[in-house]
Amino acid sequence: MTLLIEKCKILKETSYELGTVSTHIKNDALNKVAESIKKHQSFILEENNKDIKVAMEKGTKESLIDRLRLNQERIDGMTESINTIIKLKDPIWKSNDVWTLENGLTISKMTVPLGVIGIIYESRPNVTVDSFSLALKSGNGILLRGSSSAIHSNKALVYAIKQGLKNSEISEDVIQLIDDLDRNVVKEMLTLNAYIDVIVPRGGAELIRFVVDHATVPTIETGVGNCHVYVDESADLDKALKIVVNAKAQRPGVCNACETTLIHKAVADKFLPKLHQALKDKVELRGCPSTKERIPVNDATEEDWKEEFLDYILAVKVVEDMTDAISHIQKYGSKHSESIITENFTNANIFLRRVDAAAVYVNASTRFTDGGEFGFGGELGISTQKIHARGPMGLNELVTVKYTIVGNGQIRE
């Protein structure tokens, strides 16, 4: 028996117990974990610095190092996330559907945990804490496999989590970390149907394709973020500029950052110089021929329209109208997050209805597609598929259902 299977067997056993634990006990355990993370923050930051040093030595681009980096503010954000999850309603053993048949059978559709969740993720150490906290509150065991780039950070965080659990009524075995960086271990994980109930890949396109191609365990895909902001003919251009700059430049290495800006031809002459002036010192602009006629930019290629840059690069295209913008989004978008900047109520509603994405915005930055920002306390990932879960995956997306049927001796004729 491999070490991975041993960990999965333990998780499976503890998940059965966790699924029946009271809300009070789960919340107390989460509180103990938050206290432990604060207590061990110096150690966590020291270990994170080891990962940062390795990344810098490898020449990793700054936007990706930013995803990896922890500091006091981000540690505080982790504990705040836990506190938010504590305050949320327990999603387990709830029902809005109860009915009684003519034969007297009472049927209830009850929410129950998924069981054991496996998550495979890249870089961002906060995913370790978010995933654990959401899994615990929703009664699920969690199996973590982070990337080699964050191995020291993840080990330190899991250590702090387990220390917190030791002071609670919940076993520290409800969380397991795979620290073997051999890719064959991931392949094995993807086929452990007897122990893992669902796999969530969270990262770039290559990781997601690898998981989908090799998994026999059911998978919830979290999406690549090729996100767009469309500046409509009626847009408030000052508002539009603030939104585009925020969506692109605040944290370019995350999946909800804007990768392409589409601009209605009627406002291109006014808006493009503003955009160039705002971004020219920090973001490389790649534009279509119509964009190049108005501002100095590099050529945008067909591949640029498809790309999740995760960097200080923005593709820019002038479009004929909103229909042209929507067509571009439907062709190249990744169904993650899309935004229209407009003062036209009709256009806003058409965009909301016609654009196929997990999150569609009017007059707001795509950067808000985030479990924490949505009030979920965190997220397991942002699902871009249409089955079971879509968008930020919080507590309510980490449950399934069980039908309970109560009778009094009924038999089927």
C-alpha positions in Angstrom: 0.0 0.0 0.0 1.4 3.4 -1.0 1.7 6.3 1.4 -0.9 8.2 -0.7 -3.5 5.4 -0.3 -2.8 5.3 3.4 -3.6 9.0 3.7 -6.7 8.6 1.5 -8.0 5.7 3.7 -7.6 7.8 6.8 -9.4 10.7 5.1 -12.2 8.5 4.0 -12.7 7.1 7.5 -12.6 10.6 9.2 -14.9 12.1 6.6 -17.7 9.8 7.7 -17.4 11.1 11.3 -16.9 14.7 10.2 -20.2 14.6 8.2 -22.2 14.2 11.5 -20.2 16.7 13.6 -22.2 19.6 15.0 -21.9 23.2 13.7 -20.6 24.3 17.1 -17.7 21.8 17.1 -16.7 22.7 13.5 -16.8 26.4 14.3 -14.7 25.9 17.4 -12.1 23.9 15.4 -11.9 26.6 12.8 -11.4 29.2 15.5 -8.6 27.1 17.0 -7.0 26.9 13.5 -7.2 30.7 13.0 -5.5 31.2 16.4 -2.8 28.6 15.5 -2.1 30.4 12.1 -1.6 33.6 14.0 0.6 31.9 16.6 2.8 30.3 13.9 2.9 33.3 11.4 6.6 34.0 11.8 7.4 30.4 10.9 4.9 30.5 8.0 6.6 33.6 6.6 10.1 32.2 7.0 9.1 29.1 5.1 7.3 31.2 2.4 10.5 33.2 2.0 12.3 30.0 1.0 9.8 29.5 -1.8 10.1 33.1 -2.9 13.9 32.8 -3.0 13.8 29.7 -5.2 11.3 31.3 -7.5 13.5 34.4 -7.9 16.5 32.2 -8.6 14.6 30.5 -11.4 13.7 33.8 -12.9 9.9 33.5 -12.3 8.1 36.6 -13.5 7.1 39.0 -10.8 3.3 38.6 -11.4 3.6 34.9 -10.5 5.9 35.6 -7.5 3.2 37.9 -6.3 0.8 35.0 -6.3 3.2 33.0 -4.2 4.2 35.7 -1.7 2.8 35.8 1.8 3.0 38.8 4.2 1.3 40.1 7.3 -1.6 41.4 5.4 -2.2 38.1 3.6 -1.8 36.1 6.8 -4.4 38.4 8.3 -6.6 37.8 5.2 -6.4 34.0 5.8 -7.7 34.3 9.4 -10.3 36.8 8.4 -11.5 34.3 5.8 -11.8 31.6 8.4 -13.8 34.0 10.7 -16.1 34.7 7.8 -16.7 31.0 7.2 -17.4 30.5 10.9 -20.2 33.0 10.7 -21.8 31.4 7.6 -24.7 29.0 7.9 -23.8 25.3 8.1 -24.8 23.9 4.7 -25.2 20.3 6.0 -28.4 18.5 6.7 -30.7 21.2 5.3 -33.7 20.8 3.2 -36.1 23.2 1.3 -37.9 20.2 -0.2 -40.1 18.1 2.0 -43.3 16.4 0.7 -45.7 13.7 1.6 -47.1 11.3 -1.0 -50.7 10.0 -1.0 -49.4 6.7 0.4 -48.1 8.5 3.5 -44.3 8.4 2.7 -42.6 11.6 3.7 -39.6 12.4 1.4 -36.9 15.0 2.2 -34.1 16.2 0.0 -31.3 16.7 2.4 -27.8 18.3 1.9 -24.9 16.1 2.8 -21.1 16.4 2.4 -19.4 15.2 -0.8 -17.0 13.1 1.3 -13.3 13.5 0.4 -12.3 16.3 -1.8 -8.9 16.3 -3.6 -7.5 19.6 -4.8 -4.5 20.1 -7.1 -3.4 23.7 -7.2 -0.5 26.0 -8.2 1.4 28.6 -6.3 -1.0 30.5 -4.1 -0.6 29.3 -0.5 -3.8 30.9 0.7 -5.6 28.1 -1.3 -4.4 25.7 1.4 -6.3 27.5 4.2 -9.4 28.4 2.1 -9.8 24.8 0.9 -9.4 23.3 4.4 -11.7 25.8 6.0 -14.5 25.4 3.5 -14.1 21.6 3.5 -14.3 21.4 7.3 -17.4 23.6 7.6 -19.1 21.6 4.9 -18.2 18.3 6.5 -15.6 17.1 4.0 -12.1 15.7 4.3 -9.6 17.5 2.1 -6.5 16.1 0.3 -4.1 18.8 -0.8 -1.5 18.6 -3.6 0.1 22.0 -4.1 2.9 22.8 -6.5 6.6 22.5 -5.9 6.9 26.2 -6.0 5.0 26.6 -2.7 6.0 23.4 -1.0 7.6 25.1 2.1 4.7 27.4 2.5 2.1 24.7 2.2 3.9 22.4 4.7 4.1 25.3 7.2 0.4 26.1 6.8 -0.7 22.5 7.2 1.4 22.2 10.3 -0.3 25.2 11.8 -3.7 23.9 10.8 -3.0 20.5 12.4 -1.7 22.2 15.6 -5.0 24.1 15.8 -7.0 20.9 15.3 -5.1 19.2 18.1 -6.8 21.6 20.5 -10.2 20.9 19.1 -12.7 18.0 19.1 -12.0 17.3 15.4 -9.2 15.0 14.3 -6.2 16.5 12.6 -6.5 13.7 10.0 -9.3 15.5 8.2 -6.6 17.3 6.3 -3.8 15.5 4.4 -1.0 17.1 2.3 0.8 15.3 -0.5 4.3 16.5 -0.2 5.8 14.0 -2.7 6.4 16.2 -5.8 6.6 13.2 -8.2 4.0 13.8 -11.0 3.2 10.1 -10.9 1.7 10.5 -7.5 -0.7 13.0 -9.0 -1.7 10.4 -11.6 -2.3 7.9 -8.9 -4.4 10.4 -7.0 -6.6 11.0 -10.0 -7.6 7.3 -10.1 -8.4 6.7 -6.5 -12.2 6.4 -6.9 -12.5 4.2 -3.9 -11.3 7.0 -1.6 -11.7 10.4 -3.3 -15.2 11.6 -4.2 -14.2 14.6 -6.4 -11.1 16.3 -7.7 -10.7 20.0 -8.2 -7.8 21.3 -10.4 -7.0 24.9 -9.7 -4.3 26.5 -11.9 -3.4 27.1 -15.5 -4.6 25.4 -18.7 -1.8 22.8 -18.7 -2.7 21.6 -15.2 -6.4 21.5 -15.9 -5.9 19.5 -19.2 -3.6 17.1 -17.4 -6.2 16.4 -14.7 -9.1 16.0 -17.1 -7.1 13.7 -19.4 -6.0 11.4 -16.6 -8.7 11.5 -13.9 -11.2 8.7 -13.4 -12.4 10.4 -10.2 -15.2 12.9 -11.0 -13.7 16.4 -11.7 -15.0 19.9 -11.3 -12.9 22.1 -13.6 -11.9 25.5 -12.4 -11.2 27.8 -15.3 -8.5 29.6 -17.1 -9.3 33.3 -16.9 -9.3 34.9 -20.3 -11.4 37.8 -19.1 -12.6 40.8 -21.1 -13.8 44.3 -20.3 -16.0 45.9 -23.1 -16.2 49.7 -23.2 -19.6 50.5 -24.8 -20.5 53.5 -26.9 -22.4 55.0 -24.0 -19.7 54.3 -21.3 -18.6 56.9 -18.8 -15.0 57.0 -20.0 -13.5 58.0 -16.6 -15.3 55.1 -15.0 -14.2 52.8 -17.8 -10.6 53.8 -17.4 -10.5 53.1 -13.6 -12.2 49.8 -14.1 -9.8 48.6 -16.9 -6.7 49.7 -15.1 -7.9 47.9 -11.9 -8.9 44.8 -13.8 -5.6 44.5 -15.6 -2.9 46.0 -13.3 -4.0 45.5 -9.7 -2.9 41.8 -9.6 -2.2 40.6 -13.2 -1.2 37.1 -12.1 -4.6 36.0 -11.0 -7.4 34.3 -13.0 -9.9 37.2 -12.7 -7.6 39.8 -14.2 -8.6 41.4 -17.5 -6.6 40.1 -20.5 -8.4 41.8 -23.4 -10.2 45.2 -23.6 -12.8 45.7 -26.3 -13.7 49.3 -27.3 -16.6 50.5 -29.3 -15.4 52.4 -32.4 -17.5 55.4 -31.5 -15.4 56.1 -28.3 -12.0 54.7 -29.4 -10.6 58.1 -30.4 -11.2 59.4 -26.9 -10.7 56.4 -24.8 -7.5 54.8 -26.3 -5.2 57.8 -25.6 -6.5 57.8 -22.0 -5.8 54.0 -21.7 -2.3 54.4 -23.2 -1.4 57.2 -20.9 -2.6 55.3 -17.8 -0.9 52.0 -18.6 2.1 52.8 -20.8 4.7 52.7 -18.0 3.5 49.4 -16.5 1.6 47.3 -19.1 2.5 46.2 -22.6 -0.4 46.9 -24.9 -1.0 44.7 -28.0 -3.5 46.1 -30.4 -5.5 45.4 -33.5 -4.8 47.5 -36.7 -7.5 50.0 -35.7 -6.0 50.4 -32.3 -2.5 51.0 -33.8 -4.0 53.8 -35.9 -4.8 55.7 -32.7 -2.0 54.8 -30.2 1.5 53.3 -30.3 1.1 49.6 -29.5 2.6 46.3 -30.5 0.8 44.1 -32.9 -1.8 41.8 -31.4 -1.7 38.3 -33.0 -4.5 35.7 -33.2 -2.9 33.9 -30.3 -3.1 37.0 -28.1 -6.9 37.0 -28.2 -6.8 33.4 -26.8 -4.1 34.0 -24.1 -4.3 34.2 -20.4 -1.2 36.3 -20.0 -1.1 36.4 -16.1 1.3 39.3 -16.7 1.5 43.0 -17.4 0.2 42.5 -21.0 -3.2 43.7 -22.3 -4.7 42.9 -25.7 -6.8 45.8 -27.1 -9.3 45.6 -29.9 -11.7 48.2 -31.5 -15.1 46.6 -32.3 -18.0 47.7 -34.5 -20.6 47.5 -31.8 -21.8 45.4 -28.8 -22.8 42.5 -31.0 -19.2 42.4 -32.3 -17.8 42.5 -28.8 -20.1 39.7 -27.6 -19.1 37.6 -30.6 -15.4 38.1 -29.8 -16.0 37.1 -26.2 -18.0 34.0 -27.1 -15.2 33.0 -29.5 -12.1 33.6 -27.3 -13.4 33.9 -23.8 -12.9 31.1 -21.2 -16.4 31.5 -19.6 -14.8 33.0 -16.5 -15.6 36.7 -16.0 -16.7 39.3 -18.4 -17.6 43.0 -18.0 -19.5 45.7 -19.9 -19.0 49.4 -19.1 -22.1 51.2 -20.2 -24.7 53.8 -19.2 -27.3 52.1 -21.5 -29.7 50.0 -19.5 -30.8 48.0 -22.5 -27.2 47.2 -23.6 -26.4 46.2 -20.0 -29.3 43.7 -19.9 -28.5 42.3 -23.4 -24.8 41.7 -22.3 -25.9 40.1 -19.0 -28.2 37.7 -20.9 -26.1 36.9 -23.9 -22.6 36.5 -22.6 -21.9 32.9 -21.5 -19.6 33.1 -18.4 -19.7 32.2 -14.8 -19.7 35.9 -13.7 -20.9 38.8 -15.9 -20.5 42.4 -14.7 -22.0 45.8 -15.5 -19.8 48.7 -14.6 -17.4 46.8 -12.3 -14.0 45.2 -12.4 -13.7 41.5 -13.1 -11.3 41.3 -10.1 -14.4 40.8 -7.9 -14.9 37.2 -9.0 -13.5 35.7 -5.8 -15.1 33.7 -3.0 -13.9 36.1 -0.4 -15.3 39.1 -2.3 -18.6 37.3 -2.9 -19.0 36.8 0.9 -18.2 33.1 0.9 -15.1 33.5 3.1 -12.9 31.9 0.4 -13.3 29.5 -2.5 -12.1 26.0 -3.6 -11.8 27.4 -7.1 -13.9 29.2 -9.7 -15.8 26.7 -11.8 -16.4 27.5 -15.4 -18.4 24.4 -16.2 -22.1 24.2 -16.0 -22.7 21.0 -14.0 -23.3 21.2 -10.2 -21.1 24.2 -9.5 -20.4 27.4 -11.4 -18.4 30.5 -10.3 -16.7 30.7 -7.0 -17.1 27.4 -5.1 -18.1 28.2 -1.5 -19.8 26.1 1.1 -23.0 25.5 -0.8 -21.1 24.0 -3.8 -19.3 21.5 -1.6 -22.4 19.5 -0.8 -24.5 16.9 -2.5 -28.0 15.6 -1.7 -29.5 12.5 0.0 -33.2 11.6 -0.2 -34.6 10.5 3.1 -37.9 8.6 3.0 -39.9 7.9 6.2 -42.8 5.5 6.2 -45.0 3.5 8.4 -45.0 0.0 6.9 -45.7 1.0 3.3 -45.0 -1.6 0.6 -45.1 -1.1 -3.2 -48.0 -3.0 -4.9 
